[in-house]
């Protein structure tokens, strides 16, 4: 009888653990889906710009791609510093401290506008750096025209980023999702009108694409402010309460936890920028092919970022609520769902690379043949890059939820610059493998980072909830 009771109890525990795991899976998916759409909408701004640059020719695509890469690098540095506003707000929300959520939002906004000013000055002077790096004069001229237009949208882009973080922490990402989805057709229309001078707008060519993005950034930010002020459900949260008051403790906490992410994001996008510079030294066609492949893989990874944000926010909720066992299930659920997703999304990169390249360039024009051929080759390596980076992104998200950000900077510097660019330079430039060698090393760096960060999360969560079985299977009962 006692043996039957023991078996019955173990079976009950097993079913309870599986039930808790699937409940967390559904909850994470419910949060992750709108976050994916938000990330995809943000990524589509970049993709739309790249596709429309390609309509102006390979040289314009190379120039605009280099300018866009530089802009998004500096934007990512700023968003890295602001990234922990979401995780801190999620922890406060989990602890039912809604007043603190509003203070975090206000301090995040002030910080976003404060860092945008020096960053805009730097962007304005980037043409000197591009010339110093040996880029062709025509490429520098086109990139500068684009940068001098899009730079004016930086403050709005950063302010909108803070709103997205806070509303996600409050489990209300669908409001931002709707706003971002509307911005896509608006961006397409403005791009077309300002590139070619349609509907009474000036014909600005490549610069028109930059101005279109600036207008979309400010439109989105303005609508977001109106939503916070006019929507009854959001007005009750008082997220802009006492917007003039500085809370030094919160500001210091955001900066203390955010600067490693600033380095982390900057390291990643800096590696992409440096890789683009290397490609530009080798050939214009290789630079254009690199732009096609990196834009596509980064767009597909926006789905992984959706899971990463969900993992960060829900981990923060569980830690704030004093439920570390549930935080482990958050990581398990999001990691498994993301692995399935990135594997599915890798299929078209392998099966239809030429079709994908045709979205960016006319594959029937002989002048584009070499660029398309190079892109098809790089897409094969991009599959490994995408899957490895997907795992790394989820692990980084869970670490943010645990407020452990300082290791990320070290790991990413070593993986992106030591392995990715360091070995990539040797393979591409010294050994003469050029783009193939560089992309192989970039993918290898992502694999190493994914392994280290995943191990780090399990090490930290084990100190809170010692595992009783496999780290990839549901184990604990919800506290």
LOVOZA-726773 format. One line per 2 residues: for each residue x, y, z of C-alpha. Coordinates in nm, 2 decimals, decimal comma, m for minus. Example, Ala and Ser with C-alpha at 12.3 -4.5 7.8 and 13.67 -1.06 7.14 Angstrom:
<rs>
1,23/m0,45/0,78 | 1,37/m0,11/0,71
</rs>
This chain:
<rs>
0,00/0,00/0,00 | 0,28/0,24/0,09
0,45/0,15/m0,24 | 0,14/0,24/m0,43
0,11/0,57/m0,24 | 0,47/0,66/m0,33
0,41/0,58/m0,70 | 0,09/0,78/m0,69
0,27/1,08/m0,53 | 0,56/1,07/m0,78
0,31/1,05/m1,07 | 0,12/1,34/m0,93
0,44/1,55/m0,90 | 0,53/1,46/m1,26
0,19/1,57/m1,39 | 0,20/1,89/m1,18
0,54/1,98/m1,32 | 0,44/1,92/m1,68
0,12/2,12/m1,62 | 0,32/2,41/m1,48
0,56/2,39/m1,77 | 0,28/2,41/m2,03
0,11/2,69/m1,84 | 0,43/2,89/m1,85
0,47/2,80/m2,22 | 0,13/2,94/m2,30
0,19/3,25/m2,09 | 0,53/3,32/m2,25
0,39/3,26/m2,60 | 0,10/3,50/m2,53
0,35/3,77/m2,44 | 0,61/3,67/m2,70
0,38/3,69/m3,01 | 0,30/4,06/m2,99
0,67/4,12/m2,90 | 0,77/3,93/m3,22
0,54/4,15/m3,42 | 0,69/4,46/m3,26
1,05/4,34/m3,33 | 0,95/4,24/m3,69
0,79/4,58/m3,74 | 1,11/4,75/m3,62
1,32/4,52/m3,84 | 1,09/4,59/m4,14
1,19/4,96/m4,13 | 1,55/4,84/m4,20
1,44/4,58/m4,45 | 1,21/4,82/m4,64
1,49/5,08/m4,65 | 1,73/4,82/m4,78
1,49/4,69/m5,05 | 1,42/5,04/m5,17
1,79/5,12/m5,17 | 1,84/4,82/m5,40
1,59/4,98/m5,65 | 1,85/5,26/m5,69
2,13/5,02/m5,79 | 2,41/4,81/m5,63
2,63/5,12/m5,55 | 2,34/5,29/m5,37
2,26/4,97/m5,18 | 2,62/4,94/m5,07
2,64/5,31/m4,96 | 2,30/5,31/m4,79
2,37/4,98/m4,63 | 2,69/5,11/m4,48
2,52/5,42/m4,35 | 2,23/5,22/m4,21
2,47/4,98/m4,04 | 2,65/5,27/m3,87
2,33/5,43/m3,76 | 2,18/5,11/m3,61
2,52/5,05/m3,44 | 2,50/5,38/m3,25
2,12/5,34/m3,19 | 2,19/4,99/m3,03
2,46/5,14/m2,80 | 2,20/5,38/m2,67
1,92/5,12/m2,64 | 2,16/4,90/m2,45
2,20/5,16/m2,18 | 1,82/5,19/m2,16
1,75/4,81/m2,19 | 1,72/4,75/m1,81
1,43/4,99/m1,78 | 1,21/4,70/m1,88
1,36/4,44/m1,65 | 1,35/4,68/m1,35
0,99/4,77/m1,43 | 0,90/4,41/m1,46
1,04/4,33/m1,12 | 0,86/4,63/m0,97
0,54/4,51/m1,14 | 0,58/4,16/m1,00
0,62/4,31/m0,65 | 0,30/4,53/m0,71
0,50/4,85/m0,68 | 0,33/5,05/m0,95
0,46/5,39/m0,83 | 0,81/5,27/m0,89
0,72/5,16/m1,25 | 0,62/5,52/m1,33
0,94/5,66/m1,18 | 1,15/5,41/m1,39
0,96/5,52/m1,70 | 1,03/5,89/m1,64
1,40/5,84/m1,56 | 1,44/5,62/m1,87
1,29/5,90/m2,09 | 1,52/6,16/m1,95
1,82/5,93/m2,00 | 1,71/5,86/m2,36
1,70/6,23/m2,45 | 2,03/6,30/m2,26
2,23/6,04/m2,45 | 2,08/6,12/m2,79
2,24/6,47/m2,81 | 2,61/6,36/m2,81
2,52/6,06/m3,03 | 2,37/6,29/m3,29
2,69/6,50/m3,30 | 2,89/6,18/m3,35
2,66/6,06/m3,64 | 2,70/6,39/m3,81
3,08/6,35/m3,82 | 3,09/5,99/m3,93
3,19/6,07/m4,28 | 3,54/6,15/m4,16
3,57/5,80/m3,99 | 3,44/5,63/m4,31
3,70/5,80/m4,52 | 3,97/5,71/m4,26
3,86/5,35/m4,29 | 3,94/5,35/m4,66
3,59/5,35/m4,80 | 3,54/5,46/m5,16
3,45/5,83/m5,19 | 3,12/5,76/m5,37
3,02/5,51/m5,10 | 3,10/5,77/m4,83
2,90/6,04/m5,00 | 2,59/5,83/m5,03
2,62/5,70/m4,67 | 2,66/6,06/m4,54
2,35/6,18/m4,72 | 2,15/5,90/m4,55
2,30/5,96/m4,21 | 2,25/6,34/m4,21
1,88/6,27/m4,27 | 1,80/5,99/m4,03
2,00/6,14/m3,74 | 1,72/6,38/m3,66
1,49/6,08/m3,57 | 1,73/5,94/m3,30
1,56/6,11/m2,99 | 1,22/5,99/m3,09
1,35/5,63/m3,16 | 1,50/5,62/m2,81
1,20/5,76/m2,64 | 0,98/5,50/m2,82
1,22/5,23/m2,71 | 1,16/5,32/m2,34
0,78/5,32/m2,39 | 0,81/4,97/m2,54
1,02/4,84/m2,25 | 0,78/4,98/m1,99
0,46/4,86/m2,16 | 0,61/4,52/m2,21
0,70/4,50/m1,84 | 0,33/4,57/m1,77
0,23/4,29/m2,01 | 0,07/4,54/m2,25
0,28/4,51/m2,56 | m0,02/4,50/m2,80
m0,05/4,87/m2,78 | 0,30/4,92/m2,91
0,24/4,64/m3,16 | m0,05/4,82/m3,32
0,15/5,14/m3,35 | 0,45/4,96/m3,50
0,24/4,77/m3,76 | 0,09/5,09/m3,88
0,43/5,25/m3,92 | 0,54/5,00/m4,19
0,31/5,12/m4,47 | 0,37/5,47/m4,36
0,75/5,42/m4,40 | 0,70/5,26/m4,75
0,49/5,55/m4,87 | 0,73/5,81/m4,74
1,03/5,63/m4,88 | 0,87/5,61/m5,22
0,76/5,97/m5,22 | 1,08/6,12/m5,09
1,31/5,90/m5,31 | 1,14/5,98/m5,64
0,97/6,31/m5,57 | 0,61/6,18/m5,58
0,29/6,36/m5,46 | 0,46/6,70/m5,45
0,74/6,58/m5,22 | 1,11/6,67/m5,30
1,32/6,41/m5,49 | 1,59/6,33/m5,24
1,71/5,99/m5,35 | 1,90/5,80/m5,08
1,86/6,09/m4,84 | 1,49/6,06/m4,88
1,50/5,71/m4,72 | 1,67/5,86/m4,41
1,41/6,14/m4,39 | 1,13/5,89/m4,42
1,26/5,70/m4,12 | 1,30/6,02/m3,92
0,94/6,12/m3,99 | 0,81/5,77/m3,89
1,01/5,77/m3,57 | 0,86/6,11/m3,46
0,51/6,01/m3,56 | 0,53/5,69/m3,36
0,67/5,86/m3,06 | 0,41/6,13/m3,07
0,12/5,88/m3,09 | 0,27/5,68/m2,80
0,27/5,99/m2,58 | m0,09/6,06/m2,67
m0,18/5,70/m2,58 | m0,03/5,74/m2,24
m0,21/6,06/m2,18 | m0,55/5,99/m2,34
m0,61/5,61/m2,30 | m0,81/5,55/m1,98
m0,63/5,22/m1,89 | m0,29/5,38/m1,94
m0,37/5,71/m1,77 | m0,45/5,52/m1,45
m0,10/5,39/m1,44 | 0,04/5,75/m1,43
0,35/5,66/m1,62 | 0,44/6,02/m1,68
0,37/6,14/m1,33 | 0,61/6,41/m1,21
0,81/6,39/m1,53 | 1,02/6,68/m1,43
1,16/6,51/m1,11 | 1,50/6,33/m1,12
1,53/6,01/m0,91 | 1,90/5,96/m0,88
1,88/5,62/m0,73 | 1,67/5,48/m1,01
1,88/5,66/m1,27 | 2,20/5,51/m1,12
2,05/5,17/m1,12 | 1,95/5,19/m1,48
2,30/5,31/m1,58 | 2,48/5,05/m1,36
2,29/4,76/m1,50 | 2,26/4,90/m1,85
2,62/4,99/m1,93 | 2,72/4,63/m1,98
2,43/4,59/m2,22 | 2,54/4,90/m2,39
2,88/4,73/m2,45 | 2,70/4,41/m2,53
2,48/4,56/m2,80 | 2,75/4,79/m2,92
2,99/4,49/m2,95 | 2,74/4,30/m3,16
2,64/4,58/m3,39 | 3,00/4,71/m3,39
3,11/4,37/m3,52 | 2,85/4,39/m3,80
2,97/4,74/m3,88 | 3,33/4,63/m3,89
3,24/4,33/m4,10 | 3,07/4,56/m4,35
3,38/4,78/m4,36 | 3,59/4,47/m4,43
3,35/4,37/m4,71 | 3,37/4,72/m4,86
3,75/4,69/m4,87 | 3,73/4,37/m5,06
3,46/4,47/m5,31 | 3,14/4,66/m5,36
2,96/4,34/m5,46 | 3,07/4,17/m5,15
2,95/4,46/m4,93 | 2,61/4,45/m5,11
2,58/4,07/m5,06 | 2,67/4,11/m4,70
2,40/4,37/m4,65 | 2,14/4,14/m4,81
2,23/3,84/m4,59 | 2,28/4,03/m4,26
1,95/4,22/m4,31 | 1,76/3,90/m4,38
1,91/3,70/m4,08 | 1,86/4,00/m3,85
1,50/4,03/m3,96 | 1,43/3,66/m3,89
1,61/3,70/m3,55 | 1,35/3,96/m3,45
1,13/3,66/m3,37 | 1,40/3,54/m3,13
1,41/3,88/m2,97 | 1,04/3,85/m2,91
1,10/3,54/m2,70 | 1,40/3,71/m2,54
1,20/4,00/m2,42 | 0,93/3,77/m2,30
1,19/3,57/m2,11 | 1,34/3,88/m1,95
1,01/4,03/m1,84 | 0,86/3,71/m1,71
1,18/3,62/m1,53 | 1,17/3,96/m1,37
0,80/3,91/m1,27 | 0,88/3,58/m1,11
1,19/3,71/m0,92 | 1,00/4,01/m0,81
0,72/3,79/m0,68 | 0,97/3,57/m0,50
0,92/3,26/m0,72 | 1,26/3,16/m0,86
1,14/2,81/m0,94 | 0,90/2,96/m1,19
1,18/3,16/m1,34 | 1,35/2,84/m1,44
1,04/2,73/m1,62 | 1,04/3,07/m1,81
1,39/2,99/m1,95 | 1,30/2,63/m2,04
0,98/2,73/m2,22 | 1,13/3,02/m2,42
1,45/2,83/m2,51 | 1,26/2,53/m2,65
1,01/2,74/m2,84 | 1,28/2,96/m2,99
1,49/2,66/m3,09 | 1,19/2,52/m3,28
1,12/2,86/m3,44 | 1,48/2,94/m3,56
1,51/2,59/m3,71 | 1,19/2,64/m3,91
1,30/2,99/m4,02 | 1,63/2,85/m4,14
1,46/2,64/m4,41 | 1,40/2,92/m4,66
1,76/3,04/m4,62 | 1,88/2,70/m4,74
1,61/2,62/m5,00 | 1,54/2,96/m5,16
1,84/3,19/m5,12 | 1,81/3,33/m5,48
1,45/3,41/m5,43 | 1,53/3,60/m5,11
1,81/3,79/m5,29 | 1,56/3,88/m5,56
1,37/4,09/m5,30 | 1,67/4,32/m5,28
1,81/4,32/m5,64 | 1,69/4,24/m5,99
1,85/3,90/m6,03 | 1,80/3,91/m6,41
2,04/4,21/m6,46 | 2,39/4,09/m6,54
2,55/4,37/m6,34 | 2,39/4,22/m6,02
2,49/3,86/m6,09 | 2,81/3,85/m5,88
2,63/4,01/m5,58 | 2,35/3,76/m5,60
2,60/3,46/m5,63 | 2,79/3,58/m5,32
2,47/3,63/m5,13 | 2,36/3,27/m5,21
2,68/3,14/m5,07 | 2,67/3,35/m4,75
2,31/3,25/m4,68 | 2,43/2,89/m4,62
2,66/3,01/m4,34 | 2,40/3,25/m4,22
2,19/2,95/m4,11 | 2,44/2,85/m3,85
2,48/3,21/m3,75 | 2,10/3,25/m3,71
2,04/2,94/m3,50 | 2,34/3,00/m3,27
2,25/3,37/m3,22 | 1,89/3,27/m3,14
2,01/3,06/m2,85 | 2,24/3,33/m2,73
1,96/3,59/m2,74 | 1,73/3,38/m2,51
2,01/3,32/m2,26 | 2,09/3,69/m2,25
1,72/3,77/m2,19 | 1,69/3,54/m1,90
2,01/3,69/m1,75 | 1,86/4,03/m1,78
1,56/3,91/m1,59 | 1,80/3,80/m1,31
1,97/4,14/m1,33 | 2,30/3,97/m1,42
2,43/4,18/m1,71 | 2,80/4,23/m1,65
2,92/3,89/m1,79 | 2,74/3,96/m2,12
2,98/4,24/m2,22 | 3,29/4,02/m2,16
3,14/3,72/m2,35 | 3,03/3,93/m2,64
3,36/4,11/m2,68 | 3,54/3,78/m2,69
3,29/3,60/m2,92 | 3,22/3,89/m3,16
3,56/4,06/m3,18 | 3,81/3,79/m3,07
3,66/3,49/m3,25 | 3,42/3,66/m3,51
3,63/3,95/m3,63 | 3,97/3,85/m3,51
3,98/3,50/m3,66 | 3,75/3,64/m3,94
4,02/3,89/m4,05 | 4,28/3,61/m4,06
4,05/3,38/m4,25 | 3,92/3,65/m4,49
4,22/3,88/m4,54 | 4,53/3,68/m4,46
4,41/3,34/m4,60 | 4,22/3,51/m4,88
3,88/3,35/m4,81 | 3,72/3,70/m4,78
3,35/3,70/m4,71 | 3,32/3,32/m4,66
3,60/3,31/m4,40 | 3,46/3,61/m4,22
3,11/3,47/m4,20 | 3,23/3,13/m4,08
3,41/3,29/m3,79 | 3,11/3,52/m3,71
2,90/3,20/m3,68 | 3,16/3,03/m3,46
3,16/3,32/m3,23 | 2,79/3,30/m3,18
2,81/2,93/m3,10 | 3,07/2,99/m2,83
2,86/3,28/m2,68 | 2,54/3,07/m2,68
2,71/2,79/m2,48 | 2,87/3,02/m2,22
2,56/3,23/m2,15 | 2,33/2,93/m2,13
2,57/2,77/m1,88 | 2,58/3,10/m1,68
2,20/3,11/m1,65 | 2,18/2,76/m1,52
2,46/2,82/m1,28 | 2,28/3,13/m1,13
1,94/2,97/m1,12 | 2,08/2,66/m0,95
2,20/2,87/m0,66 | 1,83/2,97/m0,61
1,66/2,65/m0,70 | 1,89/2,34/m0,71
1,77/2,12/m1,01 | 1,65/1,77/m0,96
1,69/1,65/m1,32 | 1,76/1,77/m1,67
1,78/2,15/m1,70 | 1,58/2,13/m2,02
1,28/1,95/m1,88 | 1,01/2,07/m1,64
1,12/1,99/m1,28 | 0,98/2,22/m1,01
0,64/2,28/m0,87 | 0,53/2,64/m0,88
0,60/2,79/m0,53
</rs>
